[in-house]
Amino acid sequence: MPTALTPEAAAWRGAGRVVAVGGRRLFVVRRPADGSRPGAPPLLLLHGFPTSSYDWRATIEQLPGRDVLALDLLGFGLSEKPRGEDNDLFRQADLVEAVVAAEGLEAPIVVAHDMGTTVANELLARDLEGRLSFPLAGVVLSNGSMVVERASLRPIQQLLRSPLGPLVARLSNRRTFRRQLGALFASGHPLRREEADAMWSLVAHDAGQRTMHRLASYNEQRVAHAARWHGALKAWPGRLALVWGLRDPVATTAVLDALRELRPGAEVTTLEDLGHYPQVEDPARFAAAIAAFADAGR
């Protein structure tokens, strides 16, 4: 039986629309600027695995007046979920470029979380090569295992890419999802049941849980293309910030330390009591860090 969207997830669907770009159908939410912040750069929000743009819902509410664009990457949330394809981060970057062009988003600040941080790394690499189709006003990276050998991957991530992956994906359900995702949140900011159920309903939309073993391929790509993406982190000349929940059990402080070694000049905001999903755990504080970065560059 198909999984119905919860009321919260259905409301999020009502806030956006599906656009056709690059031969695919992607879900996009655009909250245009209202004129109260003239000159403020737009924000382009990239989510992580296995969730969706819904992760940014409360953060967007904490960023009034700003031009904000969030999208569901291919295979996630309310976007098209092709069967039989691994999650190609180069293709994801292509589609992000296509959405930016279709929406006329000019010189955004990219704010990326988890898997989305590596999509952002690819955008940096293309910018260095002179072939990114839009200028970047800045980049903010949050709790992503970009230096994957320093991360503490969860057993479920490893199982999904094992020979048991297809079976594990088929057996995934709301209860196990809630437990596994909840373990990534700091104890002082636990995942609410309603939030977890909304996230699961978006994962399971169009039977998306059955493709999770293929979507989980992104960590293998992080290893295969480490030289390209780490090199872009080091060499990209623009403004780059790290906003990090320090109680993250996956993208731990060891990952943050590795990124600081790669990028000594990065602007760093640490959120000592938050976990892997700081934008969900405390959206007001996360949004304040993004707003401070955006406004400092004007």
QUIJOVEN-V52939 format. One record per pair of residues at least 24 apart in sequence whose C-alpha atoms are under 7 Angstrom apart, sorted by the first residue. I is the first residue (numbers start at 1). J is the second residue. Records with the same first field share a line. If there is no record, write none. Layout:
# QUIJOVEN-V52939
I=J / J
This chain:
# QUIJOVEN-V52939
2=207
3=201 / 204 / 205
4=201
5=198 / 201 / 202
6=198 / 201
8=198
9=198 / 202
12=54
21=95 / 98 / 99
22=95 / 98
24=80
25=79 / 80
26=72 / 73 / 74 / 79 / 80
27=71 / 72 / 78 / 79
28=70 / 71 / 72
29=69 / 70 / 71
30=68 / 69 / 70
31=67 / 68 / 69
32=66 / 67 / 68
33=65 / 66 / 67
34=65
35=65
36=65
37=65 / 66
40=66 / 295 / 298
41=107 / 108 / 109 / 294
42=66 / 67 / 68 / 108 / 109
43=67 / 68 / 69 / 108 / 109 / 110 / 111
44=68 / 69 / 70 / 108 / 109 / 110 / 111
45=69 / 70 / 110 / 111 / 112
46=70 / 71 / 111 / 112 / 113 / 116
47=112 / 113 / 114 / 116
48=113 / 114 / 115 / 116
49=114 / 115
50=203
51=76 / 77 / 199 / 203
52=76 / 77
55=280
56=279
58=283
59=279 / 283 / 284 / 287
62=284 / 287
63=287
76=203
77=202 / 203 / 205
78=202 / 205
81=208
83=211
85=214
86=214 / 215 / 217
87=214 / 215 / 217 / 218
89=119 / 218
92=119
93=119 / 122 / 123
97=133
107=134 / 135 / 136 / 137
108=136 / 137
109=136 / 137 / 138 / 139
110=138 / 139 / 140
111=139 / 140 / 141
112=140 / 141 / 142
113=141 / 142 / 143 / 144
114=142 / 143 / 144 / 145
115=144
117=141 / 144
118=146
121=229 / 232 / 233
122=229
124=232 / 236
125=229 / 232
128=236
138=238 / 239 / 240
139=239 / 240 / 241
140=240 / 241 / 242 / 243
141=241 / 242 / 243
142=242 / 243 / 244
143=244 / 245 / 251 / 276
144=251
145=251 / 255
146=222
147=255 / 258
148=222
150=254 / 255
151=250 / 251 / 252 / 255
152=249 / 250 / 251
153=250
154=250
157=216
160=213 / 216
161=213 / 216 / 217
165=213
166=213
169=209 / 210 / 211 / 212 / 213
170=209 / 210
172=209
174=200
184=248 / 249 / 275 / 276
185=275 / 276 / 277
186=247 / 273 / 274 / 275
189=274 / 281
233=262 / 263
234=262 / 263
240=266 / 267
241=266 / 267 / 268
242=266 / 267 / 268 / 269
243=268 / 269 / 270
244=269 / 270 / 271
245=270 / 271 / 272 / 273 / 274 / 275 / 276 / 278
246=270 / 271 / 272 / 273 / 274 / 275
247=272 / 273 / 274 / 275
248=275 / 276
